[in-house]
Amino acid sequence: MKIAYLTAYLGKEFMERYGKGKKFALSGPLKSLGIARGMMSAGHEVVIYSPGVTTCNMKIPAFVEYENYPEGKLTIKYCDILSKRRCDPINQLRIAKCLKSEHRKEQFDVVVYYNITLAAAILVKSLDNCLKVLEYEDNIFNKALVGDRNNFVWIKRKLYNRIISRTDGVMAVCNGLMLPEIQHRVLTPGIINEEVVNNVSTRVNKLKEGKLVTIILTGGIHYSKGGDLLVKAMKYIKTPCVVKVYGNCNLDDNFKQLIKEVPSIHKFEFNGYMQHAELISTLDRDADILINTTRSMGVGAQAAGFPFKMMEYASTGRPIVSSEIGKLDDNYNSYISYYEGETPEAIAAVIENVIVNYDEKVNLALKLQKRVLQEYTIDGIGKNLNAFFKSMQK
């Protein structure tokens, strides 16, 4: 089948031309690439249509780039992009117009659109003779996306209703986003690519007496990521630890004050951004415990999404402590140590429990690693998506 995939992917050539010296959140593009390659691994022809980003502070002319993978050649098309603050609606309109025009010529069998966006809302009403699939990654009503102010709920509701009423299938990142209004549904929580597979081991970790327990948080310290909760939790943990954070590590005065209140037996390292392969290798080599403190941000734990990093965490075979925003299915959940509520005391209690029962937790983590490296590879996801598309054709 010919598949058009509307997603804000940033290709290698785009990054080479316009991304030098800039920091981008790459978890979304990494997953989009995995989804595209998964569809290609099942024999489908995939073209990505990308509205780009709004953080380059320049005008970017439309262009096409190609990337070669074991599954085949991937085509990425960009419209003219105003890569400036608050210009995303313009870029959404432009990429929707481009895809709509090319659909008339190419006649795509499937159009997949990433999240509830203006471009998707335009396309669902105008595209005929194709399957329309929503890849639902971020709950549109999650306050983390725009903050508590100017939440524009009425606009979001209008976009949501328009898209859902005209969508044939949903690829959901978690069970809470498996929309019952849509008949055909498939779970796509994350994808493990070669950068992950080639940089993890099945080494059995042991805690050593006199050595600090290493707790690693990726994704930075943004309020929605719960970095402040982890720092506060350290006040209640008696076992000496070092907390290492990767990602956005811009510490404001309030955050610095929280650190000062933590007992001196604990240490903190804020390491900023790192290349993906190097980050995975670091998690595998250094982590005793991996932690996800993502907040629900007003939409409830089950509907808040599923952090992409949880799949990467699971692939390392290291024990994981997580908020309920890291739950998937009962089998998967049984291997992870979750805390209830979003309080420092709850986080601390679960971390201490993992430390006390470390050997048992490592064994569970290694079992989860085996499952993830079998089911959530590019080929594994490709098989699931192929069956999903075929079910919609019946």
SULQUINOR-V8034 format. One record per pair of residues at least 6 apart in sequence whose ideal C-beta (glycine too) atoms are under 7 Angstrom apart, sorted by the first residue. I is the first residue (numbers start at 1). GAP is how many residues later the second one is. D is the distance in whole Angstrom. If there is no record, write none. Layout:
BEGIN
i:I gap:GAP d:D
i:I gap:GAP d:D
END
This chain:
BEGIN
i:1 gap:43 d:5
i:1 gap:108 d:4
i:1 gap:109 d:6
i:1 gap:388 d:7
i:2 gap:43 d:5
i:2 gap:104 d:6
i:2 gap:106 d:5
i:2 gap:107 d:5
i:3 gap:36 d:6
i:3 gap:41 d:5
i:3 gap:42 d:7
i:3 gap:43 d:5
i:3 gap:105 d:6
i:3 gap:106 d:7
i:3 gap:107 d:5
i:3 gap:109 d:6
i:4 gap:43 d:6
i:4 gap:45 d:6
i:4 gap:95 d:6
i:4 gap:99 d:7
i:4 gap:104 d:4
i:4 gap:107 d:5
i:5 gap:31 d:6
i:5 gap:41 d:6
i:5 gap:42 d:7
i:5 gap:43 d:5
i:5 gap:44 d:7
i:5 gap:107 d:5
i:6 gap:43 d:5
i:6 gap:89 d:7
i:6 gap:93 d:6
i:6 gap:105 d:7
i:6 gap:106 d:7
i:6 gap:107 d:4
i:6 gap:108 d:6
i:6 gap:113 d:6
i:6 gap:114 d:7
i:7 gap:25 d:4
i:7 gap:41 d:6
i:7 gap:43 d:7
i:7 gap:107 d:4
i:8 gap:20 d:7
i:8 gap:42 d:6
i:8 gap:43 d:6
i:8 gap:44 d:7
i:8 gap:45 d:7
i:8 gap:106 d:7
i:9 gap:20 d:5
i:9 gap:23 d:4
i:9 gap:24 d:6
i:9 gap:39 d:5
i:9 gap:41 d:5
i:9 gap:67 d:6
i:10 gap:9 d:7
i:10 gap:14 d:7
i:10 gap:19 d:5
i:10 gap:43 d:7
i:11 gap:54 d:5
i:11 gap:56 d:6
i:11 gap:65 d:4
i:12 gap:55 d:6
i:13 gap:52 d:4
i:14 gap:51 d:7
i:14 gap:64 d:7
i:18 gap:38 d:5
i:18 gap:42 d:6
i:22 gap:33 d:6
i:22 gap:34 d:7
i:23 gap:250 d:6
i:24 gap:29 d:7
i:26 gap:250 d:7
i:27 gap:281 d:4
i:27 gap:282 d:7
i:30 gap:246 d:7
i:31 gap:159 d:7
i:31 gap:160 d:6
i:31 gap:277 d:5
i:32 gap:82 d:7
i:34 gap:157 d:3
i:34 gap:159 d:6
i:34 gap:344 d:6
i:34 gap:347 d:7
i:35 gap:100 d:7
i:35 gap:153 d:7
i:35 gap:156 d:7
i:36 gap:10 d:5
i:36 gap:12 d:6
i:36 gap:38 d:6
i:37 gap:32 d:6
i:37 gap:34 d:5
i:37 gap:341 d:5
i:38 gap:153 d:6
i:38 gap:340 d:5
i:38 gap:343 d:4
i:38 gap:344 d:4
i:38 gap:347 d:6
i:39 gap:7 d:5
i:39 gap:343 d:6
i:39 gap:346 d:6
i:40 gap:6 d:5
i:40 gap:31 d:4
i:40 gap:32 d:5
i:40 gap:34 d:7
i:41 gap:30 d:5
i:41 gap:337 d:6
i:41 gap:338 d:5
i:41 gap:341 d:4
i:42 gap:340 d:4
i:42 gap:341 d:7
i:42 gap:343 d:6
i:42 gap:344 d:4
i:46 gap:28 d:6
i:47 gap:28 d:5
i:47 gap:30 d:6
i:48 gap:26 d:7
i:48 gap:27 d:7
i:48 gap:28 d:5
i:48 gap:29 d:7
i:49 gap:28 d:5
i:49 gap:46 d:5
i:49 gap:49 d:6
i:49 gap:50 d:5
i:50 gap:26 d:6
i:50 gap:28 d:5
i:50 gap:45 d:7
i:51 gap:28 d:7
i:51 gap:30 d:7
i:51 gap:40 d:4
i:51 gap:41 d:6
i:51 gap:44 d:4
i:51 gap:68 d:7
i:52 gap:8 d:6
i:52 gap:26 d:6
i:52 gap:29 d:4
i:52 gap:31 d:6
i:52 gap:39 d:6
i:53 gap:30 d:6
i:54 gap:29 d:6
i:54 gap:30 d:6
i:54 gap:31 d:6
i:54 gap:33 d:5
i:54 gap:34 d:5
i:55 gap:28 d:7
i:56 gap:27 d:4
i:57 gap:26 d:7
i:57 gap:27 d:6
i:58 gap:25 d:5
i:59 gap:23 d:6
i:60 gap:18 d:7
i:60 gap:21 d:4
i:60 gap:23 d:5
i:61 gap:19 d:6
i:62 gap:16 d:6
i:62 gap:17 d:5
i:62 gap:18 d:5
i:63 gap:15 d:6
i:64 gap:11 d:7
i:64 gap:12 d:7
i:64 gap:13 d:5
i:65 gap:11 d:5
i:66 gap:7 d:6
i:66 gap:8 d:7
i:66 gap:9 d:6
i:67 gap:7 d:5
i:67 gap:9 d:7
i:77 gap:21 d:7
i:79 gap:12 d:7
i:79 gap:15 d:4
i:79 gap:16 d:5
i:79 gap:19 d:5
i:80 gap:14 d:6
i:81 gap:10 d:5
i:82 gap:8 d:5
i:82 gap:9 d:6
i:89 gap:29 d:6
i:92 gap:25 d:6
i:92 gap:26 d:4
i:92 gap:27 d:4
i:93 gap:25 d:7
i:95 gap:24 d:5
i:96 gap:23 d:4
i:96 gap:26 d:4
i:96 gap:27 d:5
i:99 gap:24 d:6
i:100 gap:23 d:6
i:100 gap:26 d:6
i:100 gap:27 d:7
i:103 gap:24 d:6
i:107 gap:22 d:7
i:108 gap:22 d:5
i:109 gap:21 d:6
i:109 gap:22 d:7
i:110 gap:20 d:6
i:110 gap:21 d:5
i:110 gap:23 d:6
i:110 gap:279 d:6
i:111 gap:12 d:7
i:111 gap:16 d:6
i:111 gap:19 d:5
i:111 gap:21 d:6
i:112 gap:21 d:5
i:112 gap:23 d:6
i:113 gap:7 d:4
i:113 gap:10 d:7
i:113 gap:21 d:6
i:113 gap:22 d:7
i:114 gap:21 d:5
i:114 gap:23 d:7
i:115 gap:20 d:7
i:115 gap:21 d:7
i:115 gap:22 d:6
i:115 gap:23 d:6
i:116 gap:24 d:4
i:116 gap:43 d:5
i:116 gap:44 d:5
i:116 gap:47 d:6
i:118 gap:41 d:7
i:120 gap:43 d:5
i:121 gap:38 d:5
i:121 gap:41 d:5
i:121 gap:42 d:6
i:124 gap:8 d:6
i:124 gap:38 d:7
i:124 gap:39 d:5
i:124 gap:42 d:4
i:124 gap:43 d:6
i:125 gap:41 d:6
i:131 gap:37 d:5
i:131 gap:38 d:7
i:131 gap:258 d:7
i:131 gap:261 d:5
i:132 gap:34 d:6
i:132 gap:35 d:5
i:132 gap:36 d:5
i:133 gap:34 d:7
i:133 gap:35 d:6
i:133 gap:36 d:5
i:133 gap:38 d:6
i:134 gap:29 d:6
i:134 gap:33 d:5
i:134 gap:36 d:5
i:135 gap:36 d:5
i:136 gap:34 d:5
i:136 gap:35 d:7
i:136 gap:36 d:5
i:136 gap:37 d:7
i:136 gap:41 d:5
i:136 gap:43 d:7
i:137 gap:36 d:5
i:137 gap:168 d:7
i:138 gap:7 d:6
i:138 gap:167 d:6
i:139 gap:38 d:6
i:139 gap:160 d:5
i:139 gap:164 d:5
i:139 gap:165 d:6
i:139 gap:166 d:6
i:140 gap:16 d:5
i:140 gap:20 d:6
i:141 gap:12 d:7
i:141 gap:15 d:6
i:141 gap:158 d:5
i:142 gap:155 d:5
i:142 gap:156 d:7
i:142 gap:157 d:5
i:142 gap:162 d:6
i:142 gap:163 d:7
i:143 gap:8 d:6
i:143 gap:154 d:5
i:143 gap:155 d:5
i:144 gap:80 d:4
i:144 gap:153 d:4
i:164 gap:15 d:6
i:164 gap:17 d:5
i:164 gap:18 d:7
i:167 gap:15 d:6
i:168 gap:16 d:6
i:168 gap:224 d:6
i:169 gap:13 d:6
i:169 gap:15 d:4
i:169 gap:16 d:7
i:169 gap:219 d:7
i:169 gap:223 d:5
i:170 gap:8 d:7
i:170 gap:9 d:5
i:170 gap:12 d:5
i:170 gap:15 d:5
i:171 gap:15 d:5
i:171 gap:17 d:5
i:172 gap:6 d:5
i:172 gap:13 d:6
i:172 gap:15 d:6
i:172 gap:16 d:7
i:173 gap:15 d:6
i:173 gap:16 d:6
i:173 gap:132 d:6
i:173 gap:133 d:4
i:174 gap:15 d:6
i:174 gap:131 d:6
i:174 gap:132 d:4
i:174 gap:154 d:6
i:175 gap:127 d:7
i:175 gap:154 d:7
i:176 gap:126 d:3
i:176 gap:127 d:4
i:177 gap:126 d:6
i:177 gap:128 d:7
i:178 gap:7 d:5
i:178 gap:9 d:7
i:184 gap:204 d:7
i:184 gap:207 d:6
i:184 gap:208 d:5
i:186 gap:198 d:6
i:186 gap:199 d:7
i:186 gap:202 d:4
i:188 gap:193 d:7
i:189 gap:117 d:5
i:189 gap:122 d:6
i:189 gap:139 d:6
i:190 gap:118 d:5
i:190 gap:120 d:7
i:190 gap:121 d:3
i:190 gap:186 d:6
i:191 gap:185 d:6
i:191 gap:187 d:6
i:191 gap:190 d:5
i:192 gap:119 d:6
i:192 gap:123 d:5
i:192 gap:180 d:6
i:192 gap:181 d:6
i:192 gap:184 d:5
i:192 gap:185 d:5
i:193 gap:185 d:6
i:195 gap:81 d:5
i:195 gap:82 d:4
i:195 gap:85 d:6
i:196 gap:84 d:5
i:196 gap:116 d:6
i:196 gap:119 d:5
i:197 gap:176 d:7
i:199 gap:78 d:6
i:199 gap:81 d:4
i:199 gap:82 d:4
i:199 gap:85 d:6
i:200 gap:80 d:6
i:200 gap:84 d:5
i:200 gap:115 d:5
i:200 gap:116 d:5
i:200 gap:117 d:7
i:201 gap:83 d:6
i:202 gap:115 d:6
i:202 gap:164 d:6
i:204 gap:158 d:6
i:205 gap:83 d:6
i:205 gap:113 d:7
i:205 gap:157 d:6
i:207 gap:6 d:6
i:207 gap:81 d:6
i:207 gap:148 d:7
i:207 gap:151 d:5
i:212 gap:28 d:5
i:212 gap:29 d:6
i:212 gap:30 d:4
i:212 gap:55 d:7
i:213 gap:26 d:6
i:213 gap:28 d:4
i:213 gap:75 d:5
i:213 gap:76 d:7
i:213 gap:142 d:6
i:214 gap:28 d:5
i:214 gap:30 d:6
i:214 gap:72 d:5
i:214 gap:73 d:6
i:214 gap:74 d:5
i:215 gap:26 d:5
i:215 gap:28 d:5
i:215 gap:73 d:7
i:215 gap:74 d:5
i:215 gap:76 d:6
i:216 gap:28 d:5
i:216 gap:67 d:6
i:216 gap:70 d:7
i:216 gap:71 d:4
i:216 gap:74 d:6
i:217 gap:10 d:7
i:217 gap:13 d:6
i:217 gap:26 d:7
i:217 gap:28 d:5
i:217 gap:74 d:5
i:217 gap:76 d:7
i:218 gap:28 d:5
i:218 gap:29 d:6
i:218 gap:61 d:7
i:218 gap:91 d:5
i:219 gap:6 d:5
i:219 gap:28 d:5
i:219 gap:90 d:6
i:220 gap:7 d:7
i:220 gap:25 d:7
i:220 gap:27 d:3
i:220 gap:28 d:3
i:220 gap:29 d:6
i:221 gap:6 d:3
i:221 gap:24 d:6
i:221 gap:27 d:7
i:221 gap:28 d:6
i:221 gap:34 d:7
i:222 gap:26 d:6
i:224 gap:70 d:7
i:224 gap:71 d:5
i:224 gap:73 d:6
i:225 gap:68 d:7
i:225 gap:69 d:6
i:226 gap:67 d:3
i:226 gap:68 d:6
i:226 gap:69 d:5
i:226 gap:97 d:7
i:227 gap:18 d:7
i:227 gap:66 d:7
i:228 gap:27 d:6
i:228 gap:30 d:6
i:229 gap:64 d:5
i:229 gap:113 d:6
i:229 gap:115 d:6
i:229 gap:118 d:6
i:230 gap:13 d:7
i:230 gap:61 d:6
i:230 gap:63 d:5
i:230 gap:117 d:7
i:231 gap:27 d:5
i:231 gap:28 d:6
i:231 gap:31 d:6
i:232 gap:26 d:6
i:232 gap:112 d:4
i:233 gap:111 d:4
i:233 gap:114 d:4
i:233 gap:115 d:4
i:233 gap:118 d:7
i:234 gap:7 d:7
i:234 gap:9 d:7
i:234 gap:28 d:5
i:234 gap:32 d:5
i:235 gap:26 d:6
i:235 gap:27 d:6
i:235 gap:28 d:7
i:235 gap:109 d:7
i:236 gap:108 d:6
i:236 gap:109 d:6
i:236 gap:112 d:4
i:237 gap:111 d:5
i:237 gap:114 d:6
i:237 gap:115 d:6
i:239 gap:113 d:7
i:239 gap:116 d:5
i:240 gap:25 d:4
i:240 gap:26 d:6
i:241 gap:25 d:5
i:242 gap:25 d:4
i:242 gap:27 d:7
i:243 gap:23 d:7
i:243 gap:25 d:5
i:244 gap:25 d:5
i:244 gap:27 d:6
i:244 gap:42 d:7
i:245 gap:25 d:5
i:245 gap:26 d:7
i:246 gap:25 d:5
i:246 gap:28 d:6
i:246 gap:33 d:6
i:247 gap:26 d:6
i:249 gap:21 d:4
i:249 gap:22 d:7
i:249 gap:23 d:5
i:251 gap:19 d:7
i:259 gap:9 d:6
i:274 gap:8 d:7
i:280 gap:32 d:6
i:283 gap:7 d:6
i:283 gap:33 d:5
i:283 gap:35 d:7
i:284 gap:32 d:5
i:287 gap:29 d:7
i:287 gap:31 d:5
i:289 gap:29 d:7
i:289 gap:30 d:5
i:289 gap:32 d:6
i:289 gap:62 d:7
i:289 gap:65 d:6
i:290 gap:23 d:4
i:290 gap:26 d:7
i:290 gap:28 d:5
i:290 gap:30 d:5
i:291 gap:30 d:5
i:292 gap:15 d:6
i:292 gap:17 d:7
i:292 gap:18 d:6
i:292 gap:28 d:7
i:292 gap:30 d:4
i:292 gap:31 d:6
i:292 gap:34 d:5
i:293 gap:30 d:6
i:293 gap:54 d:7
i:294 gap:13 d:5
i:294 gap:29 d:6
i:294 gap:31 d:4
i:295 gap:47 d:6
i:296 gap:8 d:4
i:296 gap:29 d:6
i:297 gap:7 d:6
i:301 gap:23 d:4
i:301 gap:24 d:6
i:304 gap:21 d:5
i:305 gap:20 d:7
i:306 gap:20 d:7
i:306 gap:22 d:7
i:307 gap:18 d:7
i:307 gap:19 d:6
i:310 gap:12 d:7
i:310 gap:16 d:5
i:311 gap:61 d:6
i:311 gap:65 d:6
i:313 gap:7 d:5
i:314 gap:6 d:7
i:314 gap:54 d:5
i:314 gap:55 d:6
i:314 gap:58 d:4
i:315 gap:54 d:6
i:315 gap:57 d:5
i:315 gap:58 d:6
i:316 gap:53 d:7
i:317 gap:48 d:5
i:317 gap:49 d:5
i:317 gap:52 d:4
i:318 gap:47 d:6
i:319 gap:18 d:7
i:319 gap:35 d:5
i:319 gap:42 d:4
i:319 gap:43 d:6
i:319 gap:46 d:5
i:320 gap:16 d:5
i:320 gap:17 d:7
i:320 gap:45 d:7
i:321 gap:16 d:5
i:321 gap:18 d:7
i:321 gap:29 d:5
i:321 gap:30 d:6
i:321 gap:33 d:6
i:322 gap:14 d:6
i:322 gap:16 d:5
i:323 gap:16 d:6
i:323 gap:19 d:7
i:324 gap:14 d:6
i:324 gap:16 d:7
i:326 gap:10 d:7
i:327 gap:6 d:5
i:327 gap:11 d:7
i:335 gap:29 d:5
i:335 gap:30 d:7
i:335 gap:32 d:6
i:335 gap:33 d:4
i:337 gap:13 d:5
i:337 gap:16 d:7
i:337 gap:17 d:5
i:337 gap:24 d:7
i:339 gap:7 d:4
i:339 gap:8 d:5
i:339 gap:11 d:4
i:340 gap:6 d:6
i:354 gap:7 d:5
i:374 gap:6 d:7
END
